[in-house]
Amino acid sequence: MESETIAFFTSQKGLSSIGLGLDIVGALLIWKFGIPSITDREGGDVLAIQTSDTKDRQEKHQSRVFLYDVASKSGIWVLILGFSLQLMANWVS
C-alpha cells in the first residue's frame, strides 16, 4: 500500500492533483486576505481629525496587518508552487 501511495504521488496524475489542490488553497488565501499592497500601516483613520488611537488599538491593528501580509504572501507562493507542480507533471511519464 505504501508503494502504491508513493507511486501515485510521483505520477503525472498525482503531481497534477497536488498542484491543483495547492492552487485552490493559494487562490482562497489571496481571496480572503487580498493581494499584498502598501497600505496605511499606522492604523489611523483617514477622515478623522486629530484622533489619537489607544495603544491597544494600534497593537491590534499592527498584528492584523502582519497576519494579512503573511497570509497573502503565502497565498501567492502556494499558488506558484501549485502551478510549478502542474507544469512538472507534463514531463513525468
PDB file as gemmi writes it, atoms N, CA and C in Angstrom:
CRYST1    1.000    1.000    1.000  90.00  90.00  90.00 P 1                      
ATOM      1  N   MET A   1       0.824  -1.196   0.000  1.00  0.00           N  
ATOM      2  CA  MET A   1       0.000   0.000   0.000  1.00  0.00           C  
ATOM      3  C   MET A   1       0.870   1.263   0.000  1.00  0.00           C  
ATOM      4  N   GLU A   2       1.954   1.226   0.743  1.00  0.00           N  
ATOM      5  CA  GLU A   2       2.838   2.389   0.804  1.00  0.00           C  
ATOM      6  C   GLU A   2       3.466   2.673  -0.554  1.00  0.00           C  
ATOM      7  N   SER A   3       3.864   1.620  -1.255  1.00  0.00           N  
ATOM      8  CA  SER A   3       4.477   1.811  -2.572  1.00  0.00           C  
ATOM      9  C   SER A   3       3.453   2.332  -3.589  1.00  0.00           C  
ATOM     10  N   GLU A   4       2.183   1.946  -3.418  1.00  0.00           N  
ATOM     11  CA  GLU A   4       1.137   2.463  -4.306  1.00  0.00           C  
ATOM     12  C   GLU A   4       0.921   3.953  -4.076  1.00  0.00           C  
ATOM     13  N   THR A   5       0.978   4.372  -2.813  1.00  0.00           N  
ATOM     14  CA  THR A   5       0.812   5.787  -2.478  1.00  0.00           C  
ATOM     15  C   THR A   5       1.953   6.608  -3.048  1.00  0.00           C  
ATOM     16  N   ILE A   6       3.182   6.120  -2.874  1.00  0.00           N  
ATOM     17  CA  ILE A   6       4.347   6.820  -3.405  1.00  0.00           C  
ATOM     18  C   ILE A   6       4.284   6.868  -4.927  1.00  0.00           C  
ATOM     19  N   ALA A   7       3.862   5.772  -5.538  1.00  0.00           N  
ATOM     20  CA  ALA A   7       3.751   5.724  -6.994  1.00  0.00           C  
ATOM     21  C   ALA A   7       2.717   6.735  -7.499  1.00  0.00           C  
ATOM     22  N   PHE A   8       1.616   6.882  -6.759  1.00  0.00           N  
ATOM     23  CA  PHE A   8       0.585   7.847  -7.175  1.00  0.00           C  
ATOM     24  C   PHE A   8       1.113   9.277  -7.091  1.00  0.00           C  
ATOM     25  N   PHE A   9       1.766   9.623  -5.959  1.00  0.00           N  
ATOM     26  CA  PHE A   9       2.227  10.990  -5.768  1.00  0.00           C  
ATOM     27  C   PHE A   9       3.373  11.364  -6.694  1.00  0.00           C  
ATOM     28  N   THR A  10       4.074  10.386  -7.246  1.00  0.00           N  
ATOM     29  CA  THR A  10       5.148  10.686  -8.196  1.00  0.00           C  
ATOM     30  C   THR A  10       4.696  10.515  -9.640  1.00  0.00           C  
ATOM     31  N   SER A  11       3.431  10.182  -9.838  1.00  0.00           N  
ATOM     32  CA  SER A  11       2.911  10.021 -11.206  1.00  0.00           C  
ATOM     33  C   SER A  11       2.417  11.365 -11.743  1.00  0.00           C  
ATOM     34  N   GLN A  12       2.138  11.377 -13.016  1.00  0.00           N  
ATOM     35  CA  GLN A  12       1.640  12.600 -13.659  1.00  0.00           C  
ATOM     36  C   GLN A  12       0.308  13.030 -13.041  1.00  0.00           C  
ATOM     37  N   LYS A  13      -0.549  12.070 -12.833  1.00  0.00           N  
ATOM     38  CA  LYS A  13      -1.865  12.361 -12.256  1.00  0.00           C  
ATOM     39  C   LYS A  13      -1.742  12.884 -10.823  1.00  0.00           C  
ATOM     40  N   GLY A  14      -0.843  12.284 -10.043  1.00  0.00           N  
ATOM     41  CA  GLY A  14      -0.667  12.706  -8.662  1.00  0.00           C  
ATOM     42  C   GLY A  14      -0.093  14.108  -8.544  1.00  0.00           C  
ATOM     43  N   LEU A  15       0.957  14.402  -9.324  1.00  0.00           N  
ATOM     44  CA  LEU A  15       1.551  15.739  -9.286  1.00  0.00           C  
ATOM     45  C   LEU A  15       0.550  16.797  -9.734  1.00  0.00           C  
ATOM     46  N   SER A  16      -0.200  16.479 -10.756  1.00  0.00           N  
ATOM     47  CA  SER A  16      -1.200  17.422 -11.247  1.00  0.00           C  
ATOM     48  C   SER A  16      -2.291  17.659 -10.205  1.00  0.00           C  
ATOM     49  N   SER A  17      -2.710  16.600  -9.528  1.00  0.00           N  
ATOM     50  CA  SER A  17      -3.750  16.732  -8.496  1.00  0.00           C  
ATOM     51  C   SER A  17      -3.259  17.544  -7.305  1.00  0.00           C  
ATOM     52  N   ILE A  18      -2.030  17.291  -6.866  1.00  0.00           N  
ATOM     53  CA  ILE A  18      -1.460  18.050  -5.751  1.00  0.00           C  
ATOM     54  C   ILE A  18      -1.318  19.520  -6.154  1.00  0.00           C  
ATOM     55  N   GLY A  19      -0.835  19.758  -7.367  1.00  0.00           N  
ATOM     56  CA  GLY A  19      -0.703  21.125  -7.857  1.00  0.00           C  
ATOM     57  C   GLY A  19      -2.026  21.849  -7.913  1.00  0.00           C  
ATOM     58  N   LEU A  20      -3.056  21.173  -8.366  1.00  0.00           N  
ATOM     59  CA  LEU A  20      -4.386  21.777  -8.431  1.00  0.00           C  
ATOM     60  C   LEU A  20      -4.898  22.095  -7.028  1.00  0.00           C  
ATOM     61  N   GLY A  21      -4.684  21.181  -6.094  1.00  0.00           N  
ATOM     62  CA  GLY A  21      -5.097  21.425  -4.711  1.00  0.00           C  
ATOM     63  C   GLY A  21      -4.386  22.632  -4.110  1.00  0.00           C  
ATOM     64  N   LEU A  22      -3.076  22.740  -4.372  1.00  0.00           N  
ATOM     65  CA  LEU A  22      -2.319  23.893  -3.872  1.00  0.00           C  
ATOM     66  C   LEU A  22      -2.789  25.187  -4.533  1.00  0.00           C  
ATOM     67  N   ASP A  23      -3.136  25.122  -5.814  1.00  0.00           N  
ATOM     68  CA  ASP A  23      -3.669  26.303  -6.494  1.00  0.00           C  
ATOM     69  C   ASP A  23      -4.968  26.774  -5.848  1.00  0.00           C  
ATOM     70  N   ILE A  24      -5.813  25.835  -5.501  1.00  0.00           N  
ATOM     71  CA  ILE A  24      -7.082  26.191  -4.857  1.00  0.00           C  
ATOM     72  C   ILE A  24      -6.823  26.835  -3.501  1.00  0.00           C  
ATOM     73  N   VAL A  25      -5.925  26.251  -2.715  1.00  0.00           N  
ATOM     74  CA  VAL A  25      -5.600  26.815  -1.402  1.00  0.00           C  
ATOM     75  C   VAL A  25      -5.001  28.210  -1.556  1.00  0.00           C  
ATOM     76  N   GLY A  26      -4.068  28.372  -2.495  1.00  0.00           N  
ATOM     77  CA  GLY A  26      -3.456  29.677  -2.723  1.00  0.00           C  
ATOM     78  C   GLY A  26      -4.469  30.716  -3.168  1.00  0.00           C  
ATOM     79  N   ALA A  27      -5.378  30.332  -4.054  1.00  0.00           N  
ATOM     80  CA  ALA A  27      -6.405  31.264  -4.520  1.00  0.00           C  
ATOM     81  C   ALA A  27      -7.343  31.664  -3.383  1.00  0.00           C  
ATOM     82  N   LEU A  28      -7.672  30.726  -2.514  1.00  0.00           N  
ATOM     83  CA  LEU A  28      -8.523  31.055  -1.372  1.00  0.00           C  
ATOM     84  C   LEU A  28      -7.829  32.008  -0.399  1.00  0.00           C  
ATOM     85  N   LEU A  29      -6.534  31.798  -0.175  1.00  0.00           N  
ATOM     86  CA  LEU A  29      -5.784  32.712   0.695  1.00  0.00           C  
ATOM     87  C   LEU A  29      -5.747  34.121   0.106  1.00  0.00           C  
ATOM     88  N   ILE A  30      -5.502  34.202  -1.195  1.00  0.00           N  
ATOM     89  CA  ILE A  30      -5.465  35.517  -1.834  1.00  0.00           C  
ATOM     90  C   ILE A  30      -6.850  36.156  -1.820  1.00  0.00           C  
ATOM     91  N   TRP A  31      -7.890  35.358  -2.016  1.00  0.00           N  
ATOM     92  CA  TRP A  31      -9.251  35.885  -1.992  1.00  0.00           C  
ATOM     93  C   TRP A  31      -9.605  36.419  -0.598  1.00  0.00           C  
ATOM     94  N   LYS A  32      -9.225  35.679   0.431  1.00  0.00           N  
ATOM     95  CA  LYS A  32      -9.568  36.078   1.794  1.00  0.00           C  
ATOM     96  C   LYS A  32      -8.732  37.262   2.275  1.00  0.00           C  
ATOM     97  N   PHE A  33      -7.419  37.236   2.027  1.00  0.00           N  
ATOM     98  CA  PHE A  33      -6.529  38.239   2.593  1.00  0.00           C  
ATOM     99  C   PHE A  33      -6.078  39.288   1.586  1.00  0.00           C  
ATOM    100  N   GLY A  34      -6.422  39.134   0.323  1.00  0.00           N  
ATOM    101  CA  GLY A  34      -6.096  40.130  -0.686  1.00  0.00           C  
ATOM    102  C   GLY A  34      -4.665  40.042  -1.172  1.00  0.00           C  
ATOM    103  N   ILE A  35      -4.406  40.793  -2.228  1.00  0.00           N  
ATOM    104  CA  ILE A  35      -3.060  40.864  -2.783  1.00  0.00           C  
ATOM    105  C   ILE A  35      -2.267  41.839  -1.927  1.00  0.00           C  
ATOM    106  N   PRO A  36      -1.030  41.489  -1.563  1.00  0.00           N  
ATOM    107  CA  PRO A  36      -0.253  42.387  -0.709  1.00  0.00           C  
ATOM    108  C   PRO A  36      -0.052  43.749  -1.374  1.00  0.00           C  
ATOM    109  N   SER A  37      -0.224  44.791  -0.606  1.00  0.00           N  
ATOM    110  CA  SER A  37      -0.022  46.135  -1.131  1.00  0.00           C  
ATOM    111  C   SER A  37       0.473  47.037  -0.008  1.00  0.00           C  
ATOM    112  N   ILE A  38       0.922  48.194  -0.386  1.00  0.00           N  
ATOM    113  CA  ILE A  38       1.353  49.164   0.617  1.00  0.00           C  
ATOM    114  C   ILE A  38       0.108  49.906   1.078  1.00  0.00           C  
ATOM    115  N   THR A  39      -0.202  49.786   2.355  1.00  0.00           N  
ATOM    116  CA  THR A  39      -1.384  50.425   2.909  1.00  0.00           C  
ATOM    117  C   THR A  39      -0.989  51.256   4.118  1.00  0.00           C  
ATOM    118  N   ASP A  40      -1.966  51.855   4.743  1.00  0.00           N  
ATOM    119  CA  ASP A  40      -1.725  52.645   5.947  1.00  0.00           C  
ATOM    120  C   ASP A  40      -1.330  51.703   7.075  1.00  0.00           C  
ATOM    121  N   ARG A  41      -0.064  51.703   7.426  1.00  0.00           N  
ATOM    122  CA  ARG A  41       0.443  50.795   8.447  1.00  0.00           C  
ATOM    123  C   ARG A  41       0.298  51.360   9.857  1.00  0.00           C  
ATOM    124  N   GLU A  42      -0.078  52.607   9.963  1.00  0.00           N  
ATOM    125  CA  GLU A  42      -0.182  53.237  11.286  1.00  0.00           C  
ATOM    126  C   GLU A  42      -1.526  52.979  11.945  1.00  0.00           C  
ATOM    127  N   GLY A  43      -2.536  52.652  11.169  1.00  0.00           N  
ATOM    128  CA  GLY A  43      -3.841  52.341  11.732  1.00  0.00           C  
ATOM    129  C   GLY A  43      -4.699  53.552  12.014  1.00  0.00           C  
ATOM    130  N   GLY A  44      -4.267  54.716  11.595  1.00  0.00           N  
ATOM    131  CA  GLY A  44      -5.048  55.924  11.817  1.00  0.00           C  
ATOM    132  C   GLY A  44      -6.214  56.012  10.852  1.00  0.00           C  
ATOM    133  N   ASP A  45      -7.223  56.759  11.229  1.00  0.00           N  
ATOM    134  CA  ASP A  45      -8.370  56.965  10.359  1.00  0.00           C  
ATOM    135  C   ASP A  45      -8.080  58.106   9.408  1.00  0.00           C  
ATOM    136  N   VAL A  46      -8.390  57.912   8.144  1.00  0.00           N  
ATOM    137  CA  VAL A  46      -8.077  58.919   7.137  1.00  0.00           C  
ATOM    138  C   VAL A  46      -8.995  60.127   7.271  1.00  0.00           C  
ATOM    139  N   LEU A  47     -10.269  59.911   7.546  1.00  0.00           N  
ATOM    140  CA  LEU A  47     -11.222  61.006   7.597  1.00  0.00           C  
ATOM    141  C   LEU A  47     -11.310  61.669   8.969  1.00  0.00           C  
ATOM    142  N   ALA A  48     -10.772  61.049   9.974  1.00  0.00           N  
ATOM    143  CA  ALA A  48     -10.853  61.605  11.324  1.00  0.00           C  
ATOM    144  C   ALA A  48      -9.838  62.732  11.485  1.00  0.00           C  
ATOM    145  N   ILE A  49     -10.205  63.703  12.263  1.00  0.00           N  
ATOM    146  CA  ILE A  49      -9.327  64.843  12.509  1.00  0.00           C  
ATOM    147  C   ILE A  49      -8.870  64.796  13.961  1.00  0.00           C  
ATOM    148  N   GLN A  50      -7.571  64.790  14.144  1.00  0.00           N  
ATOM    149  CA  GLN A  50      -6.961  64.836  15.475  1.00  0.00           C  
ATOM    150  C   GLN A  50      -7.443  63.712  16.394  1.00  0.00           C  
ATOM    151  N   THR A  51      -7.529  62.511  15.882  1.00  0.00           N  
ATOM    152  CA  THR A  51      -7.885  61.386  16.736  1.00  0.00           C  
ATOM    153  C   THR A  51      -6.616  60.685  17.170  1.00  0.00           C  
ATOM    154  N   SER A  52      -6.586  60.315  18.400  1.00  0.00           N  
ATOM    155  CA  SER A  52      -5.437  59.562  18.901  1.00  0.00           C  
ATOM    156  C   SER A  52      -5.911  58.161  19.248  1.00  0.00           C  
ATOM    157  N   ASP A  53      -5.328  57.189  18.596  1.00  0.00           N  
ATOM    158  CA  ASP A  53      -5.688  55.803  18.857  1.00  0.00           C  
ATOM    159  C   ASP A  53      -5.051  55.352  20.159  1.00  0.00           C  
ATOM    160  N   THR A  54      -5.739  54.467  20.819  1.00  0.00           N  
ATOM    161  CA  THR A  54      -5.159  53.903  22.027  1.00  0.00           C  
ATOM    162  C   THR A  54      -4.043  52.939  21.639  1.00  0.00           C  
ATOM    163  N   LYS A  55      -3.139  52.713  22.553  1.00  0.00           N  
ATOM    164  CA  LYS A  55      -2.016  51.812  22.273  1.00  0.00           C  
ATOM    165  C   LYS A  55      -2.518  50.402  21.979  1.00  0.00           C  
ATOM    166  N   ASP A  56      -3.553  49.966  22.685  1.00  0.00           N  
ATOM    167  CA  ASP A  56      -4.111  48.634  22.468  1.00  0.00           C  
ATOM    168  C   ASP A  56      -4.675  48.505  21.056  1.00  0.00           C  
ATOM    169  N   ARG A  57      -5.357  49.536  20.605  1.00  0.00           N  
ATOM    170  CA  ARG A  57      -5.937  49.504  19.258  1.00  0.00           C  
ATOM    171  C   ARG A  57      -4.838  49.493  18.203  1.00  0.00           C  
ATOM    172  N   GLN A  58      -3.774  50.247  18.409  1.00  0.00           N  
ATOM    173  CA  GLN A  58      -2.668  50.272  17.460  1.00  0.00           C  
ATOM    174  C   GLN A  58      -1.968  48.917  17.395  1.00  0.00           C  
ATOM    175  N   GLU A  59      -1.768  48.275  18.551  1.00  0.00           N  
ATOM    176  CA  GLU A  59      -1.128  46.959  18.571  1.00  0.00           C  
ATOM    177  C   GLU A  59      -1.995  45.923  17.867  1.00  0.00           C  
ATOM    178  N   LYS A  60      -3.311  46.008  18.091  1.00  0.00           N  
ATOM    179  CA  LYS A  60      -4.230  45.081  17.442  1.00  0.00           C  
ATOM    180  C   LYS A  60      -4.183  45.268  15.920  1.00  0.00           C  
ATOM    181  N   HIS A  61      -4.139  46.521  15.492  1.00  0.00           N  
ATOM    182  CA  HIS A  61      -4.071  46.808  14.058  1.00  0.00           C  
ATOM    183  C   HIS A  61      -2.759  46.291  13.470  1.00  0.00           C  
ATOM    184  N   GLN A  62      -1.650  46.501  14.162  1.00  0.00           N  
ATOM    185  CA  GLN A  62      -0.351  46.046  13.664  1.00  0.00           C  
ATOM    186  C   GLN A  62      -0.315  44.521  13.544  1.00  0.00           C  
ATOM    187  N   SER A  63      -0.907  43.820  14.509  1.00  0.00           N  
ATOM    188  CA  SER A  63      -0.916  42.359  14.428  1.00  0.00           C  
ATOM    189  C   SER A  63      -1.801  41.885  13.278  1.00  0.00           C  
ATOM    190  N   ARG A  64      -2.892  42.602  13.018  1.00  0.00           N  
ATOM    191  CA  ARG A  64      -3.763  42.254  11.892  1.00  0.00           C  
ATOM    192  C   ARG A  64      -3.049  42.521  10.566  1.00  0.00           C  
ATOM    193  N   VAL A  65      -2.327  43.621  10.483  1.00  0.00           N  
ATOM    194  CA  VAL A  65      -1.566  43.930   9.272  1.00  0.00           C  
ATOM    195  C   VAL A  65      -0.528  42.845   9.020  1.00  0.00           C  
ATOM    196  N   PHE A  66       0.155  42.404  10.079  1.00  0.00           N  
ATOM    197  CA  PHE A  66       1.159  41.343   9.947  1.00  0.00           C  
ATOM    198  C   PHE A  66       0.516  40.049   9.456  1.00  0.00           C  
ATOM    199  N   LEU A  67      -0.623  39.674  10.035  1.00  0.00           N  
ATOM    200  CA  LEU A  67      -1.331  38.459   9.623  1.00  0.00           C  
ATOM    201  C   LEU A  67      -1.717  38.529   8.152  1.00  0.00           C  
ATOM    202  N   TYR A  68      -2.278  39.643   7.731  1.00  0.00           N  
ATOM    203  CA  TYR A  68      -2.690  39.787   6.340  1.00  0.00           C  
ATOM    204  C   TYR A  68      -1.485  39.755   5.397  1.00  0.00           C  
ATOM    205  N   ASP A  69      -0.387  40.387   5.790  1.00  0.00           N  
ATOM    206  CA  ASP A  69       0.825  40.356   4.960  1.00  0.00           C  
ATOM    207  C   ASP A  69       1.333  38.938   4.780  1.00  0.00           C  
ATOM    208  N   VAL A  70       1.447  38.213   5.879  1.00  0.00           N  
ATOM    209  CA  VAL A  70       1.979  36.844   5.822  1.00  0.00           C  
ATOM    210  C   VAL A  70       1.041  35.932   5.039  1.00  0.00           C  
ATOM    211  N   ALA A  71      -0.255  36.014   5.312  1.00  0.00           N  
ATOM    212  CA  ALA A  71      -1.215  35.124   4.652  1.00  0.00           C  
ATOM    213  C   ALA A  71      -1.308  35.413   3.152  1.00  0.00           C  
ATOM    214  N   SER A  72      -1.299  36.685   2.772  1.00  0.00           N  
ATOM    215  CA  SER A  72      -1.425  36.991   1.344  1.00  0.00           C  
ATOM    216  C   SER A  72      -0.162  36.605   0.580  1.00  0.00           C  
ATOM    217  N   LYS A  73       1.004  36.833   1.170  1.00  0.00           N  
ATOM    218  CA  LYS A  73       2.247  36.430   0.504  1.00  0.00           C  
ATOM    219  C   LYS A  73       2.366  34.908   0.448  1.00  0.00           C  
ATOM    220  N   SER A  74       1.900  34.235   1.489  1.00  0.00           N  
ATOM    221  CA  SER A  74       1.891  32.767   1.475  1.00  0.00           C  
ATOM    222  C   SER A  74       0.974  32.251   0.374  1.00  0.00           C  
ATOM    223  N   GLY A  75      -0.170  32.907   0.185  1.00  0.00           N  
ATOM    224  CA  GLY A  75      -1.095  32.509  -0.872  1.00  0.00           C  
ATOM    225  C   GLY A  75      -0.463  32.587  -2.243  1.00  0.00           C  
ATOM    226  N   ILE A  76       0.309  33.638  -2.477  1.00  0.00           N  
ATOM    227  CA  ILE A  76       0.979  33.774  -3.767  1.00  0.00           C  
ATOM    228  C   ILE A  76       2.013  32.672  -3.947  1.00  0.00           C  
ATOM    229  N   TRP A  77       2.793  32.381  -2.906  1.00  0.00           N  
ATOM    230  CA  TRP A  77       3.822  31.335  -3.019  1.00  0.00           C  
ATOM    231  C   TRP A  77       3.207  29.950  -3.176  1.00  0.00           C  
ATOM    232  N   VAL A  78       2.100  29.696  -2.499  1.00  0.00           N  
ATOM    233  CA  VAL A  78       1.417  28.400  -2.648  1.00  0.00           C  
ATOM    234  C   VAL A  78       0.873  28.267  -4.069  1.00  0.00           C  
ATOM    235  N   LEU A  79       0.347  29.353  -4.610  1.00  0.00           N  
ATOM    236  CA  LEU A  79      -0.152  29.346  -5.984  1.00  0.00           C  
ATOM    237  C   LEU A  79       0.982  29.062  -6.976  1.00  0.00           C  
ATOM    238  N   ILE A  80       2.125  29.698  -6.777  1.00  0.00           N  
ATOM    239  CA  ILE A  80       3.278  29.452  -7.648  1.00  0.00           C  
ATOM    240  C   ILE A  80       3.741  28.001  -7.538  1.00  0.00           C  
ATOM    241  N   LEU A  81       3.780  27.471  -6.321  1.00  0.00           N  
ATOM    242  CA  LEU A  81       4.173  26.074  -6.120  1.00  0.00           C  
ATOM    243  C   LEU A  81       3.205  25.127  -6.822  1.00  0.00           C  
ATOM    244  N   GLY A  82       1.904  25.412  -6.714  1.00  0.00           N  
ATOM    245  CA  GLY A  82       0.904  24.575  -7.374  1.00  0.00           C  
ATOM    246  C   GLY A  82       1.052  24.580  -8.882  1.00  0.00           C  
ATOM    247  N   PHE A  83       1.264  25.763  -9.456  1.00  0.00           N  
ATOM    248  CA  PHE A  83       1.460  25.845 -10.901  1.00  0.00           C  
ATOM    249  C   PHE A  83       2.738  25.121 -11.315  1.00  0.00           C  
ATOM    250  N   SER A  84       3.773  25.218 -10.491  1.00  0.00           N  
ATOM    251  CA  SER A  84       5.032  24.532 -10.803  1.00  0.00           C  
ATOM    252  C   SER A  84       4.847  23.020 -10.811  1.00  0.00           C  
ATOM    253  N   LEU A  85       4.106  22.499  -9.848  1.00  0.00           N  
ATOM    254  CA  LEU A  85       3.851  21.055  -9.812  1.00  0.00           C  
ATOM    255  C   LEU A  85       3.033  20.617 -11.025  1.00  0.00           C  
ATOM    256  N   GLN A  86       2.067  21.418 -11.410  1.00  0.00           N  
ATOM    257  CA  GLN A  86       1.288  21.066 -12.598  1.00  0.00           C  
ATOM    258  C   GLN A  86       2.157  21.109 -13.851  1.00  0.00           C  
ATOM    259  N   LEU A  87       3.062  22.060 -13.906  1.00  0.00           N  
ATOM    260  CA  LEU A  87       3.974  22.140 -15.043  1.00  0.00           C  
ATOM    261  C   LEU A  87       4.920  20.944 -15.059  1.00  0.00           C  
ATOM    262  N   MET A  88       5.425  20.550 -13.893  1.00  0.00           N  
ATOM    263  CA  MET A  88       6.310  19.376 -13.801  1.00  0.00           C  
ATOM    264  C   MET A  88       5.578  18.098 -14.206  1.00  0.00           C  
ATOM    265  N   ALA A  89       4.282  18.048 -13.925  1.00  0.00           N  
ATOM    266  CA  ALA A  89       3.501  16.847 -14.252  1.00  0.00           C  
ATOM    267  C   ALA A  89       3.470  16.587 -15.752  1.00  0.00           C  
ATOM    268  N   ASN A  90       3.673  17.620 -16.555  1.00  0.00           N  
ATOM    269  CA  ASN A  90       3.663  17.436 -18.000  1.00  0.00           C  
ATOM    270  C   ASN A  90       4.860  16.634 -18.479  1.00  0.00           C  
ATOM    271  N   TRP A  91       5.974  16.653 -17.729  1.00  0.00           N  
ATOM    272  CA  TRP A  91       7.183  15.940 -18.152  1.00  0.00           C  
ATOM    273  C   TRP A  91       7.379  14.597 -17.460  1.00  0.00           C  
ATOM    274  N   VAL A  92       6.549  14.283 -16.483  1.00  0.00           N  
ATOM    275  CA  VAL A  92       6.654  12.987 -15.803  1.00  0.00           C  
ATOM    276  C   VAL A  92       5.922  11.958 -16.647  1.00  0.00           C  
ATOM    277  N   SER A  93       6.575  10.825 -16.817  1.00  0.00           N  
ATOM    278  CA  SER A  93       5.925   9.784 -17.626  1.00  0.00           C  
ATOM    279  C   SER A  93       5.385   8.667 -16.771  1.00  0.00           C  
TER     280      SER A  93                                                      
END                                                                             
